[in-house]
């Protein structure tokens, strides 16, 4: 019997929400309000579908849920929630943004600890950096709400998450299999995307007026350094895609689109906060690259669903965790 599409949802599918949501943020920052709200609506629908599958699996099949929860892609649940929350904060809906921040903050520590406890010492795919992405997502949303006047304590919380996110990136980097740049199915781009969201968090914190003087200067420098590193990763990974092209659709390709969009938004935000016009111009160019990639991945998804070729299965990167490869978030029993 042919499986329904919901049976194919995996933890990695959360990157689709992240990619769509961050493009919505970028379109808002560049003045494309209507298009931004369309992307926001799509990301909200996807978030609701994935959240329903997440809860349904937790209720119906706890062992499978546990197996999925110890893999790094599970942290896309946190990251996706913070990205959508950030867009709602920018839209002027702080109550909803705070609710999403609360949801993400409640889920984050349990998933983070479970994922880190099941790490290997080396040979991990790009999803290993999701520990940084999820943590920096909290920092970005909290800083955005602080800037919206929702409380100075949110700025302090954002700063703490930002610092922890940088430590988690440093902790994850030695475990990353750098060969993934030539063989990865898409999630290898998170190596750069994690630095891009760190740069975005630094730029948002730079705008928070709680740390004048030296604190402000340090955050400003960090924003430039992190953005520079993210752009360096962008160039390396793009070159690898050209030399070792991977044209088949894989759900992990959404983890490529997200870093593309996040790098664009980080450049836009840093350019605005630091008043560097060429960064804003670069961000606009990179944003449309991300939009084009988003469209191409949707085409690949549609083609794959229609019977077109999919990416060749890779050896499961979390074999030591006991989780099955590409564990579905929802696998219904057939009568």
N, C-alpha and C positions, 0 to 999 in steps of 0.2 A: 504494500500500500504506500502510495506517495505521501511523504511527510508534509505536514502543514509548515508554513514558513516560520511560525513561532517555535516549532520544535528545533529549529536550527540556531536559535539565539544563544550566544555564548557570552561570557563576561566581557570579552574583547569588544562586543557590539556597543558597549557604553561609549567607546571612542567616537561613534557616529554622532551621539548627542553632543559630546565635547566639541567635535569639529563644526557641527552646525551652529552651536551656541556661540563659539568664539568668532565665527564669521559674522554672526549677527552683531556682536559687539563691535567688530571692525567696521562694518557698514554704518553703524550708528556714529562712530567716531569720525567717519568721513562724510557724514551728512546725508546718507542714503536711508532715510528713516523708514520709508514704506518697505523697501526691500529688506531692511534689517528686521522689521516686524514680521515679515513673511518667514524669514529664517528662524526667528524666535518661535513662531507658532509651530513650525516643523519640529524644532528641537523639543518643545514642550510635549507634543504628541509622542515623539519617540521616547522621551523620558518617562511618560506615563505608562507606555507599553512595557518598557524594560522594568519599571518599578513594580508593575503588576506581576510580571514573570518572576521577579526576585522574591516577592512575598508569597506567591503561589508555590514556588519551589520550596521555600522555607517551611511552608505548612504541609505540603504533600510528600516531600522527599528530603528529609533532613540530612541524610548521609550524602546525597548528591550535592546539596547546597553547601555542606561543609567542605566537600572535595573541591568545589569551585571557589569557595571563599578563601582558601589558603594560597591561591595563585595570584600573582601581581595584577592581572587584568581585572580582578574583583574590585580594585581600587578605582576603576573608572566610575563606579557608582558614586563615590565621593566627589571625584573631579567633575563629573558631569553635573552634579547637583550644584556645585559652587559656580560653575560657568553660567548655568541658567540663572542662578540667584544673582550673579553680578549683572547680568543683562536686565533683570527686573529692577535692581537697585538704580541702574542708569536710567531706566524708564520712569522712575519716580514712584515705584511701588515698594517702599521700604518694609512694610509689614510682611509681604510675601517673601522678600529677599531674606529677612531675618528668620522666617520660618524655615526656609531652605538651608540657611546657615546652621540652624539648630539641628536639622535632620542630618546634614553632612558631618557636623561635629560629634553627634552621637554615634554615628556609624564608623567614623574614621579610626578611633583608637583600637577597636576590636579587630577590624580588618587589617590595620597596619601591623599590629603585633602578630596576627596569624600569618601574614605574608612573610614578615621578616624571619619568623621562627622556622619557616620552611625554605629559606634561601639555600642555594648552594654557594660554595666559596668562589666558584668561577664558572664560566661557560653559560651565563644567563642571557636571555634575549633582551631586547630593548624595553620590554615591559617592566624590567627591574627598576627603572627610573620612575615608575608610577608612584612609588613611595614619596618621591619629591614632588611630583605633579599634584597629587592629592593634597599634600600639606601646604604647598604654595597656593593652591586654589582657595583654601581657607583664608590664607593671608590676603589674597587679592579681594575676596568678598568682604572680609572684615574691614580692610582699609577703605574700600569703596563706601561701605556703610558709615564708617567714621567720617569720611569726607562729606557725606550727606547729612551729618549732624545727629547721628543716632547714638553718640556716646564716645567719649575719649577712651574708655576702656577697650573699645573695639580696636583702636589704634595700637594699644599695648599688646593686645592678643595677636594682632596681625604681625607685629614686629617679632613676637616670640615664634610664631609659625614660620615666618620668613627665615629666621636663624636656624630653626630646626630643619627646614626644608633644604637649606644649603648643606647641613651636616649629613642629611640622608642621601643627598646627591653624591657627596664624597664617599659615603659608605657603600653606595651602589656601584660606583664607577669601576672599582677593581673586579667586580663580579660580572661585568658586562663582557660578552664575547664579541670582540671587535671584528671578528670575521662576519658578523651579522650585517655589516655595512655592504657586503657583497652578496650575501645569501639570504638575508632577512626577507620576510614576507610583508613588511610594512611597519611593524612596531619598532624596528631599529631607529626610526626617526625620533622616537621619544627621547633618545639620548640628547638631542638638540632641543626638543620641545620643552624638556624639564628646565633647561637653562633659560629658555625664552619666557616661560611663566615666572621664573625667578626674577628675570629682568623686569617683567610687568609688575610684580609685587614690589620690587625696589622703587620703581617709578611712582607707584601709587603711594608708597610710604614717604617718598620724597615730598609729595604734595601735602601730606598730613602735617599741620603746624604744631606738632607736639615736641619736636626735637630740633630747635633752632641751632644755629651755629655749627659746631663740629658734627653733631648728629646728622644734620641736614646734608652737610658736605660729604660725609661718609656714604650716606645712602645714594646721593647723586653719583658718586664715583662708582659705587657698586652697580648701579643701573647701567652705566656705560660699559663697565667690564663684562657684566653678565650678558648684555646684549651683543657685545663684540664676540664673545665666546659662542653664543647661539648662532650668530651669523656665520662664524667659522664652521660650525657643525653643518649648517645649512649648505654651505658651499661644498664641503666634503661629501655629504650624503647625496647631493644632487649630482655631483660628478660620478659617484658610484652607480647611481641609477642610469646614467648615460652609458657608462662602460659595461655594466652588468644589468641590462634591462630586465625587468620582471613585469610582463604585461598582463598576466592572468589575474583575475579577481581573487581576493582573499579578504576576509572580514578584517584582518589586521591592517588593511590599507587605510581604514579610517584613522588608524594611529599614525598615518603619514599626513593626512589632511590636517589633523589637529595641530601638529607642530608648524605646518606651513601657515595656518591662520594665526597661531599664537605668536610666531615670530613677527608677523605683520602688525599685530596689535601691540606687541611690546615696542616695536619701532615707532609706531604712531604715538603711543602714550609717553615714551621717553622723549620723543621729539617735542611734544607739547609741554611737558613738565620742565624740560631743560632749555626750551626755546632754541632748538636746533632744526631749522627748516628742512635740511636735506634728509634728516631722519623721517620727518613726516612724509616727504615725497617718496622715500624708499618704502615706507610702510604702505602707502597707497598702491605702489606697484606690486608688492608682495601679497597684498590682500587680494588683488584680482587673480594672481597666480593660484592662491588658495581656493578662490571661488571656482576657477576652472578645474582644479584638481577634484574638488567636491563633486562637480558635475560629472567628471570622468568616472569617479568611483561609483556613483549612482548608475551610470551606464553599465559599468562592469557588473554591478549587483544584478541589474535587470537582465543582462545577457546571461549571466550564470543561472539565474532562476528560470530562464527560458530554455536552458539546456546547453548553454555555451561552456567553454572550458573554464575550469577553476584552477587555482594555484595548486601545484603538487604538494601533497602533505609532507610536512617536515617532521623530523623526530621530535617527540613532545618535550618541550624545554623544562617541564616541571615533573619529570618522571620520578624524582626522589620524593615528591610530595604525596604520591599516591593518587593524584588527580588524573583522570583519563584525558587524552588529548582532545582539545576543543570541547570541553565538558559543556553540554547544553545547560542553559539556565532553566530550561523547562523540557522535560522528556516525559510525555504522558504515556501511560500504559494503555495498550490497545486491548479491547475486549476480545 
